[in-house]
Each structure stands twice: as C-alpha cells, then as structure tokens.
Amino acid sequence: MPIVTVQQGPRSVELKRELVKRITDAFVAAYSLPPETVQVWIHEFPAESWGAAGKLTADK
C-alpha cells in the first residue's frame, strides 16, 4: 500500500481533492494497484512557518 506525503502551503479543498485524485490515478496506472490501496497525506504549513532563499514565505 503506497503512502504519499505532500507538504505544501494551504490550498482549497477543491484543489486538494483534485491533487489526491491525480496522485491516486498515477499510482493505479504505474503499479496496477486498486485505488483503495493508495493513501495520500497532505501536510499544510502556513506561510509564516516556512521559507525559501533566506526569507519567510509570508514576507514575499
């Protein structure tokens, strides 16, 4: 059973729903697995809790 973890900034439920569907479909196609065996975990972090290039994302 594959478990996929996505770490990202906050997104709408609609976008997360589409992401989970596409990730699941990719595993089903690549590994010939039943979709119910694919799990996707989404960890969201607010913009003030992560940064890139030496700056908080909230400061961009």
Biopython code that builds the backbone (N, CA, C, O; Angstrom):
import numpy as np
from Bio.PDB.StructureBuilder import StructureBuilder

atoms = [
    (1, "MET", "N", (0.838, -1.166, 0.000)),
    (1, "MET", "CA", (0.000, 0.000, 0.000)),
    (1, "MET", "C", (0.891, 1.240, 0.000)),
    (1, "MET", "O", (1.564, 1.506, 0.996)),
    (2, "PRO", "N", (0.911, 2.001, -1.088)),
    (2, "PRO", "CA", (1.709, 3.215, -1.102)),
    (2, "PRO", "C", (1.070, 4.323, -0.268)),
    (2, "PRO", "O", (-0.149, 4.496, -0.249)),
    (3, "ILE", "N", (1.928, 5.060, 0.413)),
    (3, "ILE", "CA", (1.505, 6.248, 1.150)),
    (3, "ILE", "C", (2.316, 7.413, 0.614)),
    (3, "ILE", "O", (3.545, 7.404, 0.682)),
    (4, "VAL", "N", (1.639, 8.408, 0.086)),
    (4, "VAL", "CA", (2.285, 9.590, -0.481)),
    (4, "VAL", "C", (2.058, 10.747, 0.479)),
    (4, "VAL", "O", (0.925, 10.992, 0.895)),
    (5, "THR", "N", (3.119, 11.464, 0.835)),
    (5, "THR", "CA", (3.007, 12.631, 1.697)),
    (5, "THR", "C", (3.321, 13.883, 0.886)),
    (5, "THR", "O", (4.362, 13.977, 0.236)),
    (6, "VAL", "N", (2.409, 14.832, 0.938)),
    (6, "VAL", "CA", (2.576, 16.112, 0.243)),
    (6, "VAL", "C", (2.715, 17.183, 1.312)),
    (6, "VAL", "O", (1.878, 17.288, 2.209)),
    (7, "GLN", "N", (3.771, 17.978, 1.215)),
    (7, "GLN", "CA", (3.956, 19.105, 2.119)),
    (7, "GLN", "C", (3.809, 20.362, 1.281)),
    (7, "GLN", "O", (4.470, 20.522, 0.255)),
    (8, "GLN", "N", (2.925, 21.260, 1.737)),
    (8, "GLN", "CA", (2.629, 22.445, 0.932)),
    (8, "GLN", "C", (2.026, 23.532, 1.798)),
    (8, "GLN", "O", (1.699, 23.314, 2.965)),
    (9, "GLY", "N", (1.885, 24.696, 1.211)),
    (9, "GLY", "CA", (1.133, 25.769, 1.830)),
    (9, "GLY", "C", (-0.355, 25.483, 1.696)),
    (9, "GLY", "O", (-0.750, 24.599, 0.935)),
    (10, "PRO", "N", (-1.177, 26.214, 2.421)),
    (10, "PRO", "CA", (-2.620, 25.982, 2.380)),
    (10, "PRO", "C", (-3.201, 26.108, 0.967)),
    (10, "PRO", "O", (-2.828, 26.997, 0.201)),
    (11, "ARG", "N", (-4.113, 25.206, 0.650)),
    (11, "ARG", "CA", (-4.839, 25.210, -0.627)),
    (11, "ARG", "C", (-6.311, 24.944, -0.331)),
    (11, "ARG", "O", (-6.658, 24.488, 0.758)),
    (12, "SER", "N", (-7.157, 25.224, -1.284)),
    (12, "SER", "CA", (-8.592, 24.978, -1.115)),
    (12, "SER", "C", (-8.885, 23.475, -1.122)),
    (12, "SER", "O", (-8.092, 22.675, -1.618)),
    (13, "VAL", "N", (-10.021, 23.117, -0.570)),
    (13, "VAL", "CA", (-10.440, 21.716, -0.560)),
    (13, "VAL", "C", (-10.582, 21.203, -1.989)),
    (13, "VAL", "O", (-10.235, 20.055, -2.267)),
    (14, "GLU", "N", (-11.078, 22.022, -2.884)),
    (14, "GLU", "CA", (-11.242, 21.599, -4.277)),
    (14, "GLU", "C", (-9.900, 21.233, -4.905)),
    (14, "GLU", "O", (-9.797, 20.220, -5.598)),
    (15, "LEU", "N", (-8.871, 22.048, -4.670)),
    (15, "LEU", "CA", (-7.544, 21.752, -5.223)),
    (15, "LEU", "C", (-6.954, 20.494, -4.601)),
    (15, "LEU", "O", (-6.344, 19.686, -5.301)),
    (16, "LYS", "N", (-7.127, 20.320, -3.298)),
    (16, "LYS", "CA", (-6.613, 19.122, -2.642)),
    (16, "LYS", "C", (-7.340, 17.872, -3.133)),
    (16, "LYS", "O", (-6.724, 16.820, -3.305)),
    (17, "ARG", "N", (-8.626, 17.984, -3.353)),
    (17, "ARG", "CA", (-9.399, 16.854, -3.876)),
    (17, "ARG", "C", (-8.850, 16.423, -5.236)),
    (17, "ARG", "O", (-8.681, 15.232, -5.495)),
    (18, "GLU", "N", (-8.575, 17.400, -6.099)),
    (18, "GLU", "CA", (-8.034, 17.102, -7.432)),
    (18, "GLU", "C", (-6.625, 16.508, -7.332)),
    (18, "GLU", "O", (-6.295, 15.576, -8.066)),
    (19, "LEU", "N", (-5.810, 17.031, -6.445)),
    (19, "LEU", "CA", (-4.454, 16.505, -6.264)),
    (19, "LEU", "C", (-4.493, 15.044, -5.819)),
    (19, "LEU", "O", (-3.770, 14.210, -6.365)),
    (20, "VAL", "N", (-5.328, 14.733, -4.840)),
    (20, "VAL", "CA", (-5.439, 13.355, -4.344)),
    (20, "VAL", "C", (-5.895, 12.429, -5.465)),
    (20, "VAL", "O", (-5.373, 11.322, -5.599)),
    (21, "LYS", "N", (-6.851, 12.860, -6.263)),
    (21, "LYS", "CA", (-7.328, 12.044, -7.377)),
    (21, "LYS", "C", (-6.218, 11.772, -8.375)),
    (21, "LYS", "O", (-6.038, 10.635, -8.811)),
    (22, "ARG", "N", (-5.472, 12.807, -8.741)),
    (22, "ARG", "CA", (-4.409, 12.632, -9.745)),
    (22, "ARG", "C", (-3.264, 11.768, -9.233)),
    (22, "ARG", "O", (-2.727, 10.945, -9.975)),
    (23, "ILE", "N", (-2.888, 11.949, -7.973)),
    (23, "ILE", "CA", (-1.825, 11.119, -7.406)),
    (23, "ILE", "C", (-2.281, 9.659, -7.369)),
    (23, "ILE", "O", (-1.524, 8.759, -7.732)),
    (24, "THR", "N", (-3.508, 9.431, -6.932)),
    (24, "THR", "CA", (-4.048, 8.074, -6.893)),
    (24, "THR", "C", (-4.067, 7.463, -8.289)),
    (24, "THR", "O", (-3.634, 6.327, -8.481)),
    (25, "ASP", "N", (-4.570, 8.217, -9.260)),
    (25, "ASP", "CA", (-4.621, 7.720, -10.642)),
    (25, "ASP", "C", (-3.231, 7.358, -11.166)),
    (25, "ASP", "O", (-3.079, 6.374, -11.889)),
    (26, "ALA", "N", (-2.219, 8.147, -10.805)),
    (26, "ALA", "CA", (-0.853, 7.878, -11.262)),
    (26, "ALA", "C", (-0.332, 6.555, -10.688)),
    (26, "ALA", "O", (0.300, 5.778, -11.404)),
    (27, "PHE", "N", (-0.592, 6.296, -9.413)),
    (27, "PHE", "CA", (-0.153, 5.035, -8.819)),
    (27, "PHE", "C", (-0.921, 3.854, -9.399)),
    (27, "PHE", "O", (-0.341, 2.794, -9.634)),
    (28, "VAL", "N", (-2.203, 4.023, -9.630)),
    (28, "VAL", "CA", (-3.005, 2.956, -10.234)),
    (28, "VAL", "C", (-2.459, 2.611, -11.618)),
    (28, "VAL", "O", (-2.326, 1.437, -11.963)),
    (29, "ALA", "N", (-2.144, 3.634, -12.404)),
    (29, "ALA", "CA", (-1.628, 3.408, -13.759)),
    (29, "ALA", "C", (-0.220, 2.807, -13.743)),
    (29, "ALA", "O", (0.073, 1.889, -14.509)),
    (30, "ALA", "N", (0.647, 3.326, -12.872)),
    (30, "ALA", "CA", (2.045, 2.881, -12.866)),
    (30, "ALA", "C", (2.225, 1.496, -12.249)),
    (30, "ALA", "O", (3.042, 0.709, -12.727)),
    (31, "TYR", "N", (1.479, 1.195, -11.207)),
    (31, "TYR", "CA", (1.695, -0.041, -10.462)),
    (31, "TYR", "C", (0.561, -1.051, -10.580)),
    (31, "TYR", "O", (0.624, -2.122, -9.978)),
    (32, "SER", "N", (-0.462, -0.727, -11.338)),
    (32, "SER", "CA", (-1.639, -1.609, -11.485)),
    (32, "SER", "C", (-2.233, -1.987, -10.126)),
    (32, "SER", "O", (-2.544, -3.151, -9.870)),
    (33, "LEU", "N", (-2.383, -0.988, -9.272)),
    (33, "LEU", "CA", (-2.940, -1.194, -7.935)),
    (33, "LEU", "C", (-4.416, -0.814, -7.912)),
    (33, "LEU", "O", (-4.849, 0.011, -8.716)),
    (34, "PRO", "N", (-5.186, -1.395, -7.016)),
    (34, "PRO", "CA", (-6.536, -0.891, -6.825)),
    (34, "PRO", "C", (-6.473, 0.478, -6.128)),
    (34, "PRO", "O", (-5.653, 0.666, -5.229)),
    (35, "PRO", "N", (-7.304, 1.414, -6.519)),
    (35, "PRO", "CA", (-7.227, 2.768, -5.949)),
    (35, "PRO", "C", (-7.381, 2.806, -4.433)),
    (35, "PRO", "O", (-6.821, 3.689, -3.782)),
    (36, "GLU", "N", (-8.124, 1.872, -3.862)),
    (36, "GLU", "CA", (-8.334, 1.915, -2.414)),
    (36, "GLU", "C", (-7.075, 1.596, -1.618)),
    (36, "GLU", "O", (-7.068, 1.761, -0.398)),
    (37, "THR", "N", (-6.007, 1.143, -2.278)),
    (37, "THR", "CA", (-4.756, 0.866, -1.561)),
    (37, "THR", "C", (-3.827, 2.080, -1.501)),
    (37, "THR", "O", (-2.820, 2.048, -0.795)),
    (38, "VAL", "N", (-4.150, 3.139, -2.226)),
    (38, "VAL", "CA", (-3.298, 4.339, -2.279)),
    (38, "VAL", "C", (-3.775, 5.342, -1.234)),
    (38, "VAL", "O", (-4.949, 5.709, -1.195)),
    (39, "GLN", "N", (-2.848, 5.775, -0.392)),
    (39, "GLN", "CA", (-3.162, 6.802, 0.607)),
    (39, "GLN", "C", (-2.348, 8.049, 0.309)),
    (39, "GLN", "O", (-1.173, 7.963, -0.047)),
    (40, "VAL", "N", (-2.980, 9.210, 0.455)),
    (40, "VAL", "CA", (-2.299, 10.493, 0.258)),
    (40, "VAL", "C", (-2.520, 11.322, 1.518)),
    (40, "VAL", "O", (-3.655, 11.569, 1.926)),
    (41, "TRP", "N", (-1.422, 11.742, 2.120)),
    (41, "TRP", "CA", (-1.473, 12.589, 3.307)),
    (41, "TRP", "C", (-1.002, 13.977, 2.912)),
    (41, "TRP", "O", (0.055, 14.126, 2.300)),
    (42, "ILE", "N", (-1.771, 14.982, 3.253)),
    (42, "ILE", "CA", (-1.412, 16.366, 2.936)),
    (42, "ILE", "C", (-1.104, 17.095, 4.237)),
    (42, "ILE", "O", (-1.952, 17.203, 5.122)),
    (43, "HIS", "N", (0.114, 17.586, 4.334)),
    (43, "HIS", "CA", (0.535, 18.392, 5.481)),
    (43, "HIS", "C", (0.630, 19.831, 4.993)),
    (43, "HIS", "O", (1.405, 20.137, 4.086)),
    (44, "GLU", "N", (-0.153, 20.704, 5.590)),
    (44, "GLU", "CA", (-0.126, 22.107, 5.183)),
    (44, "GLU", "C", (0.564, 22.953, 6.245)),
    (44, "GLU", "O", (0.411, 22.732, 7.446)),
    (45, "PHE", "N", (1.317, 23.912, 5.769)),
    (45, "PHE", "CA", (2.064, 24.806, 6.636)),
    (45, "PHE", "C", (1.718, 26.241, 6.280)),
    (45, "PHE", "O", (1.733, 26.592, 5.100)),
    (46, "PRO", "N", (1.408, 27.081, 7.255)),
    (46, "PRO", "CA", (1.129, 28.482, 6.957)),
    (46, "PRO", "C", (2.391, 29.185, 6.455)),
    (46, "PRO", "O", (3.511, 28.759, 6.734)),
    (47, "ALA", "N", (2.184, 30.258, 5.716)),
    (47, "ALA", "CA", (3.297, 30.982, 5.090)),
    (47, "ALA", "C", (4.327, 31.471, 6.109)),
    (47, "ALA", "O", (5.498, 31.631, 5.763)),
    (48, "GLU", "N", (3.917, 31.711, 7.350)),
    (48, "GLU", "CA", (4.882, 32.174, 8.356)),
    (48, "GLU", "C", (5.661, 31.025, 8.995)),
    (48, "GLU", "O", (6.486, 31.249, 9.881)),
    (49, "SER", "N", (5.402, 29.800, 8.547)),
    (49, "SER", "CA", (6.083, 28.638, 9.121)),
    (49, "SER", "C", (7.067, 27.975, 8.171)),
    (49, "SER", "O", (7.574, 26.894, 8.471)),
    (50, "TRP", "N", (7.352, 28.602, 7.026)),
    (50, "TRP", "CA", (8.353, 28.044, 6.116)),
    (50, "TRP", "C", (8.937, 29.162, 5.268)),
    (50, "TRP", "O", (8.348, 30.234, 5.130)),
    (51, "GLY", "N", (10.090, 28.893, 4.713)),
    (51, "GLY", "CA", (10.766, 29.921, 3.925)),
    (51, "GLY", "C", (11.610, 29.315, 2.828)),
    (51, "GLY", "O", (11.818, 28.104, 2.768)),
    (52, "ALA", "N", (12.087, 30.183, 1.968)),
    (52, "ALA", "CA", (12.970, 29.789, 0.869)),
    (52, "ALA", "C", (13.878, 30.979, 0.556)),
    (52, "ALA", "O", (13.492, 32.137, 0.718)),
    (53, "ALA", "N", (15.058, 30.672, 0.117)),
    (53, "ALA", "CA", (16.042, 31.703, -0.266)),
    (53, "ALA", "C", (16.277, 32.704, 0.863)),
    (53, "ALA", "O", (16.477, 33.893, 0.615)),
    (54, "GLY", "N", (16.250, 32.212, 2.115)),
    (54, "GLY", "CA", (16.571, 33.055, 3.243)),
    (54, "GLY", "C", (15.460, 33.950, 3.729)),
    (54, "GLY", "O", (15.693, 34.802, 4.587)),
    (55, "LYS", "N", (14.244, 33.787, 3.205)),
    (55, "LYS", "CA", (13.139, 34.633, 3.616)),
    (55, "LYS", "C", (11.898, 33.790, 3.906)),
    (55, "LYS", "O", (11.652, 32.770, 3.262)),
    (56, "LEU", "N", (11.124, 34.246, 4.895)),
    (56, "LEU", "CA", (9.840, 33.594, 5.136)),
    (56, "LEU", "C", (8.944, 33.807, 3.931)),
    (56, "LEU", "O", (8.962, 34.864, 3.302)),
    (57, "THR", "N", (8.169, 32.796, 3.624)),
    (57, "THR", "CA", (7.230, 32.904, 2.511)),
    (57, "THR", "C", (6.222, 34.021, 2.789)),
    (57, "THR", "O", (5.763, 34.680, 1.856)),
    (58, "ALA", "N", (5.877, 34.237, 4.039)),
    (58, "ALA", "CA", (4.927, 35.295, 4.414)),
    (58, "ALA", "C", (5.466, 36.680, 4.071)),
    (58, "ALA", "O", (4.683, 37.615, 3.905)),
    (59, "ASP", "N", (6.788, 36.832, 3.962)),
    (59, "ASP", "CA", (7.387, 38.135, 3.689)),
    (59, "ASP", "C", (7.534, 38.434, 2.200)),
    (59, "ASP", "O", (7.998, 39.512, 1.831)),
    (60, "LYS", "N", (7.153, 37.516, 1.362)),
    (60, "LYS", "CA", (7.301, 37.738, -0.076)),
    (60, "LYS", "C", (6.145, 38.522, -0.633)),
    (60, "LYS", "O", (6.107, 38.800, -1.832)),
]
sb = StructureBuilder()
sb.init_structure("model")
sb.init_model(0)
sb.init_chain("A")
sb.init_seg("    ")
for serial, (resi, resn, name, xyz) in enumerate(atoms, 1):
    if name == "N":
        sb.init_residue(resn, " ", resi, " ")
    sb.init_atom(name, np.array(xyz, "f"), 0.0, 1.0, " ", f" {name:<3s}", serial, name[0])
structure = sb.get_structure()
